[in-house]
């Protein structure tokens, strides 16, 4: 019956479209809110932006010079006018110019974004590998193995990244000299920073994965599979694994955004190039356009990550495809 | 002991014991049972929850559980000793030699995988053919078990199939490698009665083609349809064993007798299900209420009730379609129908939890469904409800006393003292004592919980109690207790019941009048005795013929004979 199937197809597409429009509207709303809040927060920061532009308090500029800057940048206007100008520029895709580096913010971000993205993605993948591996190897084994597995997850989930980073550096870079101490552009330079971010996150993801895994292994369909002659490893990998990663996927949306922002710490510890360094410098030097730019980017990453999570969920859980 | 191996039964069990926990002091769940099954034979194992029947079944495929200790004088299958088999050897037997069918395919099949892959799994695990051959075989198997459009169904996932099709797919996966023995553990328990009949037919076909079958059920009627021999289990032992007709006609053990007596369909309205003393004859309880108010006050009038819902696919479905009912004081109206027939939606509208789209409901002759909630609230105590699963309708942190107290009217029972007295009185009425007052719902048995739910429903002194599948989750003997209790309370209090059930036997036992629902409509309505004796509507007839009753002679013909021939033909080797 072709007429029926086209009707259903149209309906499905229509619904997908509505969902998509809804999501995009949500994204725009979130970004608008973030830009407004960072704008306000930036203006609550103590200090005179004109002074910053002229090189900070040490440069002793004259009143005339300061006033000229105020006029040029519009600092003499009311906050409302400044906000409207700022939002207008933002809508045109103009993030402004750094007070310190005198370069366009978009250029600065574009230059530094790459390494941070690579670090974030590699860390997320690594944490999943660790979490799933740990679950498959230790969940629902004998009492001691299981207790070791869940204990280890709680322990690593609580590790502070800056401390973990330093320990990894001392052990693997200074003592064993397996990896470069700092910087390092290639794969070798990525290992320690990525591990620093991935290990605590693996603890978090591992906990939810293990919980789900344990309850799935009690489900009747697992017994069904075993009555067909499937062994323990088969049941773990072919049946329980897919079910048990579902809650962790939800967590990953949050984790991706979080990794992106905590990359700051790791980039500082390992003196890696990246947005983290840019943000730290910008905040300490009150380089407001850069602060706002990076904050907006983090917001975008959060939003996109959650969109991705929804898509991955559709792939991983076919039940959602038929449900509304 | 020099018996000829060929005359040996396929499966022999002698003095099987299963203990959980400590090998010496642990709980003995199976306490020395002996059974045997020959090729082409069907053994039924009957028992209530906790009788050890499922543990026995799982032991036969070496999946008793982690902390189980299994011992037996003899446990052989096809001449091979099953005791102390290695894991690898067990895996060889499972699926290839012994097929296993579990209850409720929705959870017994992996929801995330297409049904076809689940059916192909035993083939793949035992190295049968290559991928393409297996795909062909899956479609062939699904066709054999009566799944229409098998190629398309194979690509669907369990939640996309109806309960009956899912169960068929599960059976297909169990018989994929033509095992010599099929064990079916409550294979029809989650199914509607007409679907249950179809699945039982399918199992019958398996038996006819020479497979040995172990059918495990809490339901004597289901077992009696298929089993050549029956073993009745209680507390881990087989209390009675023998040919089905003999056990059912002439039960030797008291427990078997009480099980048979507790089946509600065999006993008409007004007789007790429970035999307090199995030797005394069944007593008819006096029903003063019935004679006092033959057609008392009209409590509830339902006129042309209609409810529509828009599904996720955008199509509007009429869930309840022009339903008219009435209920008099002291009367029980049974609503029977299969899942999706609109029973529960009707009940929700009568409880004024859902607004009807069309039609109206009158309570004691006054407007009910059309009132704004503010005006309705003061009269809500007139209608109360008992659910299928009381546990989820209780706050788990509340004690039994609190649960019942909460339902009492604050006007009539203003002082704490009068409330305390009333709570005790109500608990007494439902057969619970003061010792239960401080228990939490989780500390009660299923039957006790349902008693608390009844006490709570009666606390506001209602005119009508809506009972939505109140005994569906209970073992048959507990079910009998609860049904007896409901009848007694009606006699004492003159309360009316709107009794919803998918179980024709229960409905027949408890109802004065019956309404049969199908696809949102009432297809037949009338005096219970008349509807059951001479059903007018086709659907009612079909429901009645699907109903397995504990039969002394085995009854044939459940589906049409043509369907049956087709099924048998396709499965025969």
Interface residues (C-beta under 8 A of the other chain):
Chain A: X8 X11 X15 X219 X220 X221 X223 X224 X225 X226 X227 X228 X229 X230 X231 X234 X239 X242 X243 X316 X317 X318 X319 X322 X323 X324
Chain B: X58 X61 X63 X87 X91 X92 X93 X94 X95 X96 X98 X99 X100 X102 X103 X104 X107 X108 X109 X110 X111 X112 X113 X118 X121 X122 X125 X126 X157 X159 X160 X170 X173 X174 X312 X313 X314
